[in-house]
């Protein structure tokens, strides 16, 4: 039997806190630590990018930290994750160290792709994380292929394919949904709707902007929508949806209403939104603040305990920044390594 009877039943689940079992305090403290590490890591990336050491593109997930933390807490180790270029948080929660991600961004030895790929080519096969892709919407098609591989190999695994609201207009996603439903592939399509795509408000760029979760209805694919600000609610929703996809071996669409506090990339001044709307989002939608308030209000975690975690993360990031100053560029012999060269 399907876990879902109607869209309304799911809506009641996500809006009624009484129906969501709260995880133990130690789990929540670990989630807080992970989200805080990602936040401080991204702030370090912004600083290094401004200094000119990180070059090319750099897309930060500040404000969206609850999404990667919750999905990686909810998934089985055999499940795979694939996303687009706003991938640093996903990569870290899937097991890559801050050094492996930062070294890749800086083009240094020790990076996840040997310092040769940069921000859009971060991978961790051992963590079942397959990018980081620079082509808008590519993760929807590649994720469908990964779901096919799971089914072909009888792996009982689900592919979590993330992409943004702008990519929800890509034709390859619709072709992928058609194939996934026809072949009953275990893929969870996740639209991280942060409101502005590259710099255009979603209501100006997407027809039916408030119903991206319904994009799969033509293919008989159920869709759901939830807030991306509360990591506990997100975790519960991911657990339910992943179980549903695994049980039915059929795709589902999940639209997550989230918000990025920085521009689309480091080169984006963000003039398309007002300072007032941004400050309002920071005041009311910060996933770190929401979890901190939950820890203090529901679990009686002291402010001193929170400050201790904050100090620990600050020290780790400070040490990471110091260590990065001594990292070397890849050796010249790496230039033709991992590249297919066809000889006559």
N, C-alpha and C positions, 0 to 999 in steps of 0.2 A: 504494500500500500504506500502511496506517495505521502510524504510528510506534509504536503501542502494541499489544502482543499480550495483555497481562494486567496487572492491578493489581500483581502481584508483580514484574514486570519494571521497572515504574516505581519501586517501592519500593527495588529494588536500586540503581537509578540515584541516588536521592536520599540513600541512606545510605552509599554507597561513594565516598569522596573520590577514589579512583583513577580513577573513570569520569567525573569532572568536570574539564574543562580549566580551569585557573586563568587569569584574565585577566592582562594585563601589569600591572606594578606601578603605572604611571602611571594606569591606569584605576581600580585599587583605591584609590589615593590620592585620586582625584577623587570616588569613591563615599564615602570616609570624610569628605571635606570636605562633601559634600552632606548626609550624615546628621548631621554635627556642626552644620551650619548650621541644619537643621530643629530639632534638639534645643535649641540656644540660642535660636532664634527662638520656639519654644513656651514656653520659660522666660520670655522677655521678655513674651509675651502674658499669661502667668499673673500676672506682676508688674503689668502695666498694668491687667489685669482687676481685681485686688485693690484698685487705687487708685480704681476706679470709672469710669475713662475708657472702657473697653470694657464695653458693657452687653449685656443679654440673655444668650443662651447662648454658651458657648465650650467646645468639645470638643478636647482636646489629644491628639496622637498620640505622646507621649513613651514610648519603649519599642518603638514599631512602625515606626521610621524606615526599616528595611531594605525594607519592602514598597513604598512609593512609589518609592524610588531604583531598586530592581531592575526593576520593571515598566517604568519609563520608559527604563531602559538597554536593555531587551530589545525593546521595541515598535518598529515602523516609525513614521516621522513621520506617516504617514497614519492610523494607528490612533487610536481615540478612547478617552478615559478618562472614566468617570462614577462618582461615589461618593456617600456620604451626608455627614453633617455633620462627621465627623472628617477634614477635607479639606485642611488647611493644607499638609501635607507633599506630597500629591498635586499641589496647585496649584503649589507652588514647583518641583517636579521637572518639571512640564509647561511651565515657562517663565515663570511670573509672578515678579516680583521680590518681595523681602521687603516693600518699600514698598507695592506694589499690594495685597498681602494684608493687611498691618497697617493700612493706611489704610481698607480696607474694614471690618475689624473695629472700628476706632475711629469709623466713620461720617464719614470725612473725604474731601475732594477727593483725586483721584488713586487712589482705590480701584478694584478691578477692576469693580465695579458702581456706580461713581461715589459710593461711600460711602452708598448707599441700601439695600443689601441685608443687610450684616453677614455673620456667620460662615457662615450657611447658604446664601448666594447668591454664591459666588465662582466666576467663570467666566473662561475664556480660550479663545475660539474659535480664535484664531491658534495656540494650543498644543494644540488638539484636546482641551481639558479642558472638560467641560460640567457642572460642579457636583459637589459641594456641594448636597445636597437635604435639607430638614428632615423630610420625610415618610419614616418608617421603611419600608424596602423599595422605595421609589420608584425607586431606581437600577436595580433588577433589571428593572422594566417599561420604564422609559425607555431603558435600555441595549439591551433587545430591540428597541425601535423604532429606535434608532440603527443596530443591526445590520441591520435591514430596509432602512434607507436605504442602507447600504453596498452591500448586495446589489443593490438596485434601480438604483443608480447605477453598478454595475460598478466599484467603487472598489478592490477587492482589499484591503479594510481589515477589521480586527477591532475590535469594541468590548469593552473591558475594563470590566465592570460590577462594582464593589465594593459590598459591604454587610457588616454585622456578623452575629454569630451570632444575635442577637435577631431580626433581620430574616429569618433563614432559616425562621421559622415563618409568614411572611406569605403569605397566599393568592395575592397578585399574582405572587409568584415562581413558584409552581406553574403558574398560568395562562400565565405568560411562557415557562416551559420547554416546556410543551406546544406553544405556537405556534412557538417557536424550532426545535424538533425537526421539527415537521410541515413547516415552510417552509425548513428547512436554513439557518438564519441564523448568521452568523459572530460569535458572542458567547462570551466567556470569563467565566463567572460566578465571582466570587472572594469567598469568605466569609472575612473577616478575623475569625477566632474569637479574641477576646482574653479569653474565659473568663467574662465577667460581664455581658454585655448592658448594660442600664442599671444593674444592681445585683443581679441574680439569677444565681447560678452556673449555668453552662450545663447542668449535669446536673440542675438543678431546673427549668429552663425549656424544655428541648428533649428530646423523646423520641428515643432513639438519639443521645445527645449526643456520643458518640465517633465517630459516623459521619455527620456532616452532609454529607460528600462524596458520600454515596450517595443523597441526596435526589432526584437526577435519574434514578435507575435505572428508575423506572416509565415514564419517557418515552424510554428507551433512550439516555440521555445518560451518557457515561462520567464518572466522578468520581475525583479523586485528593486526597491529603492530604500536606502537608509542613510542616516547621518554618519559622517566619518570622523566625528569629533570625540566620541566616547569609545575608548578602546575596549571596555568591557562589553558594551552592546555589539560592537563590531566583531569581537571574538566569538560571541554566541551565535551571531548570524552566520559567520564563516563556518562554524562547526556544523550548523544545521544544513547549510547549502552544500558543503563538501560531502556530507553524508548522503544527501539526496542525489547528487551527481554520481557518487560512487555506487549507490544502490541501483539507480536506473540506467546508468551508463548513457545518460542523455545530457545535453548542454543546458545551462541556465545563464541568464544575464543578471548581473547585479550592478546597479548604478549607486555609487557612493558620493553623497553630497559633501564635498570637502572644500578646503580653501587654502591657497598658497599665500604666504605672507610676503614672499619675494616675487620678483618679476618672472616671466616665462624662463628667461635665462639671465645670466649676470649682465648681459648687455642691454637688458630691457628696463627702461626707466619707469615703466608702469603708469604712464600719464592717462591711460584709458579708465582709471578708477580714481575716485576721490580719496584724499587722505582720511577723511572722516569715515568712509566705509571700511577702509583698511584698519583703522584704529578700533572701530566697533567690532570687527571680526577678531582682532587680537584680544580684545577685552572679553568677548563672549564665546569664542570658538576655539580657544587654544587647548589642544588635547592634553598638554602637560599640566596646565592649570586645572582643568577638569579632573584629571586623575589625582593630582595633589590634593584637591579639595575632598575627593572621595576618600583618600587615605586618611586625612585628618578628621573628616566628619563621620565616616562610617566605621573606621578601623582604629580610631584613636592613636594613629601614628603621630608622634610629636613633631613639632617644627624643627627640633634639633636633629631628629632622624633624617628629615628631608634635607636639611642643610648639610648633613654629613655626606649623603649621596651626592649632592651638588658639588661639594668640595672634592670628593673622589673623582668625579667626572672631569672637573676642571683640571685636576692634576694630571689625569690621563691624557687629556687633549693637549695640555701644555707640554708634556713630555713627547707626545707624538709630533708636535710642531718643532720641537728642538731636534728630535732625531732626524726629521725630514731634511734638515740642513746638510746632512752628510751623505744623503743617498746619491748614488752615482747614476749617470745616464747609461742606457743599455750599450753593451760593447758593439763595435762596428760589425762583428761577424754575425750579429743577430739580424742584420738587415735582410738577409735572404733566408733566414730560418722561418719555419712554419709558413712558407710560401711555396706554392706549387709552381715549379719551373719546368716547362716542357722543352726537352732538347730534341733536335732532329735525329 
